[in-house]
Amino acid sequence: MEGAALSRIGLAGLAVMGQNLALNIAEKGFPISVYNRTTSKVDETLDRAAPLDLPLTGHYSPRDFVLSIRPPRSIILLVKAGAPVDLTISALLPHLSPGDSIIDGGNEWYLNTERRLADAESRNLLYLGMGVSGGEDGARHGPSLMPGGHLAAYKNVEDVLATIAAQVDDGPCVTYIGEGGSGNFVKMVHNGIEYGDMQLISEAYDVLKHIGGFSNAELGEVFGEWNRGELESFLIEITADIFRVRDEEDEEEEGGELVDKILDKTGMKGTGKWTVQQAAELSVAAPTIAASLDCRYLSGLKEERVAAAEVLRGAGMESEEDLLGSLRRGGIDRKRLVDDVRQALYASKICSYAQGMNLLRAKSDEKGWGLNLGELARIWKGGCIIRAVFLDRIKRAYQRNPQLASLVVDPEFAREMVQRQAAWRRVVGLAIQAGISTPGMCASLAYFDTYRRARLPANLVQAQRDLFGAHTYERVDRPGSFHTEWTKLARQSKAGVAAFN
Ligand SMILES: *[C@@H]1O[C@H](CO)[C@@H](O)[C@H](O)[C@H]1NC(C)=O
């Protein structure tokens, strides 16, 4: 490297995300060194950078790579979470100097980041676990970045991150999240919310398609229209696009759309499961996100579902066509259905975000991260998969009141929930009648109804617990904990029961 100018930053791990992020950094004018154990990946990246004349240099050994970066060095890793991260770190370690930073940009389990961060600290190195959202396109043109860990490591790259991130009206989509594994944790919950959004959208589709009888072309129009209103978001926009794509494999030229040819089995990589596990660990209700995860599990049982449809049909279950037929004879106002489903989707979405935000707050309290929920909503406004216009309203809700107990009791959102609940109940009721499952919308509605009711039937559950386990109960009219000999007292009042009968 004698004589060559040193790079501002380094990036190791040149799968598509890594390549794209490296090109993004170089394009914004930051000289970058790239490395991958598989040398063809380095050449591939150089080939992509060449026509753009970018300040990007490729390196074929960990030593050359590290020494090509200006100290204190900042090195971004974009390798598969888990063991590959440890392997890459071990390869780089011998060449790093005190004060250098490692920035893991993968979807890592937050505790792995906390372990590596402690290890880095013992070597006088700095560490960040940085959530990166936006997929391949986001990485290339502006992702949402969620860096957590050593503040000094963040300060070293703040200018780079602020420049490469997506830009929205109130700044770049990046902020220092907090200490430890907070960046990974926030990205994990972001993904959980993403699961919820996708599930709710698929339910809206199911209701419109089966109950409303909408064609793909019409659905493309409906989602396109929704994307010009309160639901405006990346996921709604791409959904509109999906309905417009024709099947090119269809040799018969029957004119079908590709969406109808896709096997109804959803894949997953684990961040949704982690979100639900963490919600359970922290005793935070996240039923919409859990419903979306359950739906992915059930979708995976394709063969069982096909067999179950058969068995239940044999047992006398009405066919979907019959169920829908009797419903449609009652008359479906398609215009009103579209409007109702839009409102049901919006209200369900607010409940889902409320769950995700409350999960983040509970973890922040446990770990002392001091998460700023309004700021998290802000950095999700651009670049990431859940980017949406309404995140600005969430930001403002938490700015108005950082201690807000739940999004649904923010005065603005509360008014919107109340305005939409009639439509929401109509959609869910119609779906239940038609046998079209809407687990996400139902979970959100049940969450709303449970949360807003001042009195729940939990008194009966407490009585049962006290009867069989002497777990005691509290009373509404005086302090203290009480235990009752329920069975004995019930026997004594048998006479009264007999008289009633
Ligand atoms: C390099 O590329 C290979 C194969 O694409 C990948 O498995 C590996 O994790 C990459 N990263 C590094 C840092 O070598």
The ligand as an ORCA input file, in Angstrom:
! r2SCAN-3c Opt
* xyz 0 1
  C     -17.313    -13.878      1.205
  O     -18.085    -14.626      0.288
  C     -18.528    -15.884      0.670
  C     -19.300    -16.523     -0.460
  O     -20.068    -15.623     -1.172
  C     -19.277    -15.807      1.980
  O     -19.746    -17.073      2.400
  C     -18.398    -15.144      3.036
  O     -19.059    -15.105      4.276
  C     -18.017    -13.764      2.550
  N     -17.421    -12.906      3.559
  C     -16.167    -12.818      3.982
  C     -15.896    -11.766      4.993
  O     -15.277    -13.501      3.620
*
